[in-house]
Amino acid sequence: MTKVFVHGNPESADIWTPLLELLAERRITDVVCLSPPGFGAPVPKGFTATRREYVQWLGSELKAIGGDIDLVGHDWGAGHVFGVLAEYPGIVRTWAADCMGLLHHDYVWHDAAQGWQTPELGEQMMKGLVDLDVDSFIAVFGALGITDSVARAMKPHINDEMADSVVRLYRDAAQPAMRHLGEKFVNQKPKRGLVIIAENDHYAGPHETHEQMASAVGAKVARLEGCGHWWMIEKPQEAARMLASHWIR
């Protein structure tokens, strides 16, 4: 059974490294990390970074892998997971994702997202991120819970191609887009799901909204205490135990 990990914004697959090292100690090594176009992977010609295109991309990647798949998504990677599960029922054996509050009918995009959704401002914000030198980048993301080594590995992927992809994706995802995805997701009721809630992560809304969405599709909930948005870096031991238990169950 292949474990497939999908990361989000503004990230690269390097965020999974601490977690994957611990999974390997558990002899869980059949792992594939998928980098969405523009987020650590090249943007194909004609790709315009819409939600629909990312769902089609992920669906194609999963079909190419084939067999039993345990799918894990973080941040916009979770958004792509929700999209592919709503579009292709039964494509995976199990799924696990954070940020499920994105699908709640009351969800309001966080301040940074609203900035990226705003013409000109979004481009300015991303230019500022791209232009950060390595040491400043490490300092900024270190304060958010990312280790120096992971931040250093991520930095080369924070480029103009990512900047363009970010503003395109967030603008395509302006409400009511996520609300409509949530309705479709609930109607499909994808089975064998795990909703991950990190104690200090509030990018996707109040924790109660995550719990409500999990309940609506019969997914289990796992809570990680004392960590924020990048739980796989801050609490890799707990994350490894959580996922291993989910996959066995």
C-alpha positions in Angstrom: 0.0 0.0 0.0 1.5 3.3 -1.1 1.5 6.3 1.2 1.1 9.5 -0.9 1.8 12.9 0.6 0.7 16.2 -0.9 2.0 19.5 0.5 0.6 23.0 0.2 1.6 26.7 0.1 4.2 28.2 0.2 6.0 24.8 0.6 8.0 22.0 -1.0 7.9 18.3 -0.3 10.8 18.9 2.2 8.2 19.6 4.9 7.6 15.9 5.1 11.3 14.9 5.7 11.2 14.7 9.6 8.0 12.6 9.5 9.1 10.3 6.7 12.4 9.5 8.5 10.3 8.3 11.5 8.0 6.4 9.3 11.0 4.6 7.8 12.0 3.5 11.3 8.6 1.8 11.4 9.4 0.1 8.1 6.9 2.3 6.3 8.9 3.1 3.1 6.5 2.7 0.2 6.1 6.5 0.1 5.5 9.0 -2.7 5.6 12.8 -2.2 3.7 14.7 -4.9 4.6 18.3 -5.5 1.7 20.3 -7.1 2.7 22.3 -10.2 4.2 25.6 -9.2 4.8 24.3 -5.7 8.2 22.6 -6.1 7.3 21.1 -9.5 7.3 22.7 -13.0 4.1 24.2 -14.3 3.0 22.4 -17.5 2.4 24.5 -20.6 -1.2 25.8 -20.5 -1.7 25.1 -16.8 -3.4 28.1 -15.2 -3.4 26.9 -11.5 -7.2 26.6 -11.0 -8.6 24.3 -8.3 -10.1 22.1 -11.1 -6.7 21.7 -12.7 -5.1 20.7 -9.5 -7.8 18.1 -8.9 -7.2 16.7 -12.4 -3.5 16.7 -11.8 -3.8 14.8 -8.5 -6.3 12.4 -9.9 -4.0 11.6 -12.8 -1.0 11.1 -10.4 -3.0 8.7 -8.2 -4.3 6.7 -11.1 -0.7 6.3 -12.4 0.5 5.1 -9.0 -2.4 2.6 -8.8 -3.1 -0.1 -6.2 -4.1 0.7 -2.6 -3.2 4.3 -1.7 -3.2 6.0 1.7 -3.4 9.7 0.9 -2.2 12.5 3.2 -2.7 16.2 2.5 -1.6 19.4 4.2 -2.7 23.0 3.7 -3.5 23.4 0.0 -2.4 19.8 -0.4 -5.4 19.0 1.8 -7.6 21.2 -0.4 -6.5 19.1 -3.4 -7.2 15.9 -1.5 -10.7 17.1 -0.7 -11.2 18.0 -4.4 -10.0 14.7 -5.7 -12.1 12.7 -3.2 -15.2 14.7 -4.2 -14.5 14.1 -7.9 -13.2 10.5 -7.8 -15.0 8.4 -5.1 -13.1 5.3 -4.1 -9.8 6.4 -5.6 -7.9 5.8 -2.4 -7.9 3.2 0.4 -7.7 5.8 3.2 -7.2 9.6 3.5 -5.9 11.9 6.2 -5.8 15.7 6.0 -5.7 18.9 8.1 -7.4 22.2 7.3 -10.9 20.6 6.9 -12.5 23.8 8.1 -11.9 25.1 4.6 -15.0 23.2 3.5 -17.3 24.6 6.2 -20.1 26.7 4.9 -19.1 29.6 7.3 -15.4 29.6 6.4 -13.8 33.0 5.8 -10.4 33.0 4.2 -7.6 34.1 6.6 -5.9 37.6 6.1 -3.0 36.4 4.0 -5.3 34.5 1.7 -7.5 37.6 1.3 -4.3 39.5 0.5 -3.3 37.1 -2.2 -6.8 37.2 -3.6 -6.6 41.0 -4.1 -5.1 42.2 -7.4 -1.8 44.0 -7.2 -1.6 43.4 -3.4 -1.3 39.7 -3.9 1.6 40.1 -6.4 3.4 42.5 -4.0 3.0 40.1 -1.1 4.5 37.2 -3.1 7.3 39.3 -4.5 8.3 40.2 -0.9 8.4 36.5 -0.1 10.4 35.5 -3.2 12.9 38.3 -2.6 13.7 37.3 1.0 17.3 36.2 1.4 17.8 32.7 2.9 18.6 33.9 6.4 15.5 36.1 6.6 13.4 33.3 5.1 14.7 30.9 7.8 13.9 33.5 10.5 10.4 34.1 9.3 9.4 30.5 8.9 11.4 29.4 12.0 9.1 31.6 14.0 6.1 29.6 12.6 7.5 26.2 13.5 9.7 25.2 10.5 13.2 24.0 11.4 16.3 25.7 9.8 17.1 22.6 7.7 13.6 22.3 6.2 13.3 26.1 5.6 16.7 26.1 3.9 15.6 23.2 1.6 12.3 25.0 0.8 13.8 28.3 -0.1 14.9 27.5 -3.7 11.3 26.6 -4.6 9.9 29.9 -3.5 10.2 31.5 -6.9 8.3 33.6 -9.5 6.5 30.5 -10.7 5.2 29.7 -7.3 4.2 33.4 -6.8 2.1 33.3 -9.9 0.5 29.9 -8.9 -0.4 31.2 -5.4 -2.3 34.2 -6.6 -4.1 32.3 -9.3 -5.1 29.4 -7.0 -6.3 31.6 -4.2 -8.3 33.8 -6.5 -10.0 30.8 -8.0 -10.8 29.6 -4.5 -12.5 32.8 -3.3 -15.9 32.1 -1.7 -18.3 30.6 -2.4 -15.9 28.1 -4.2 -14.8 26.3 -1.0 -18.4 26.2 0.3 -19.5 24.5 -2.9 -16.6 22.0 -2.6 -17.7 21.2 1.0 -21.2 20.4 -0.1 -19.9 18.1 -2.9 -17.5 16.5 -0.5 -20.2 15.8 2.1 -22.5 14.3 -0.5 -19.8 11.8 -1.5 -19.0 10.9 2.1 -15.5 9.5 1.4 -14.8 6.6 3.7 -11.9 5.8 6.1 -10.9 9.4 6.7 -8.8 11.1 9.4 -9.1 14.8 10.1 -6.0 16.2 11.7 -6.4 19.2 14.1 -3.2 20.8 15.4 -3.8 22.8 18.5 -2.4 26.1 17.4 -3.3 26.0 13.7 -6.2 28.4 12.9 -5.6 29.1 9.2 -8.6 27.0 8.3 -11.0 28.4 10.9 -12.1 27.3 14.4 -11.5 23.7 15.4 -15.2 23.2 15.9 -15.7 23.6 12.1 -13.2 20.9 11.4 -15.0 18.6 13.8 -18.4 19.4 12.2 -17.1 18.5 8.8 -15.4 15.3 10.0 -18.7 14.3 11.6 -20.6 15.0 8.4 -18.6 12.4 6.6 -18.0 10.0 9.4 -14.2 10.7 9.6 -12.2 10.2 12.7 -10.4 13.1 14.4 -6.9 13.2 15.7 -5.7 16.2 17.8 -2.0 17.2 18.1 -1.3 19.3 21.1 1.3 22.0 21.4 1.9 22.6 17.7 0.8 24.7 14.8 0.3 24.6 11.1 3.4 22.6 10.4 2.6 19.7 12.8 4.7 17.2 10.7 7.8 19.2 11.6 7.0 20.3 15.1 5.6 16.9 16.3 6.9 14.3 13.9 6.9 11.5 16.5 3.2 12.0 17.3 2.4 12.4 13.6 4.1 9.1 12.8 2.2 7.3 15.5 -1.1 8.9 14.5 -0.8 8.0 10.8 0.5 4.5 11.4 -2.4 3.8 13.7 -4.8 5.2 11.1 -3.5 3.1 8.3 -3.6 -0.1 10.4 -7.2 0.7 11.6 
